[in-house]
Amino acid sequence: MLSTALRQLVVDLQRGERLTSNRVVISCQHSLTAKRVPTLLQGMPLERDGIYVRLRSANRDECVAMLLSRQADVAIVYRVPSDTEAVGADFLEQITIGTDRMIPVYNAPLPALSQGNPRGGKLPIVTYPTGVFLGQVMAREVLPQLNPALHPVPKVETALTLAAAEMAAIGIGVAWVPESLAHDRLASGALVDLSADLPAYDLQVIAMRVQGTPNTAEGILWSQLQQTAQS
């Protein structure tokens, strides 16, 4: 009985080691989880050796915190191009894997933006909390670039870009969302891109991991991300 139990223990330990080696945990911003990350995973051989991916969606700071506390193997987040300082640059690997654009969207053109209306007017908007990344981008980079004749009037605040896009689609206010997230609704006409009249802002998509010896799944994912960065 003892020998049987010991053999089973060895089998269980080997199974646990294999599962750990074949698992990769990705922390990514909410707006990237919906569109960009699934596309990135298309080229990863998930059928090989039982590899599987766990996605943990959170705000940007939480994604980085999960990476630094080793609750995630890779973090995929947005960065503003002017931010050249990497978090923990001495022990993090970082690559730029794509670009995006924070654009203003609404369910129809707005009369207040018409060139024939020099007086401007009130601009209903959907805002983000100032404590989240996109809220900071709006406060620092977007709203200061508005035409002074326009007076932004916050209607709804949400930390979720999907919710912001929905608020714009039903006419509550103009929302600034990543273009990749709004792509399908822009194509269908459910949303209108207002960046010809309102400020937009370019974003970088970056991947980060802690330096060291990766497990099998993390190594495969990182190689896939490097190929994406080079293409």
Secondary structure as UniProt FT lines:
FT   HELIX           2..21
FT   STRAND          23..29
FT   HELIX           30..34
FT   HELIX           36..41
FT   TURN            42..43
FT   TURN            46..47
FT   HELIX           48..50
FT   STRAND          52..58
FT   HELIX           60..68
FT   TURN            69..70
FT   STRAND          74..79
FT   TURN            81..82
FT   TURN            87..91
FT   STRAND          92..106
FT   HELIX           111..113
FT   TURN            115..116
FT   TURN            118..119
FT   STRAND          121..127
FT   TURN            130..131
FT   HELIX           133..137
FT   HELIX           138..142
FT   HELIX           143..145
FT   TURN            148..149
FT   STRAND          150..157
FT   HELIX           161..169
FT   TURN            170..171
FT   STRAND          174..178
FT   HELIX           179..188
FT   STRAND          192..193
FT   TURN            195..197
FT   STRAND          201..210
FT   HELIX           216..230
//
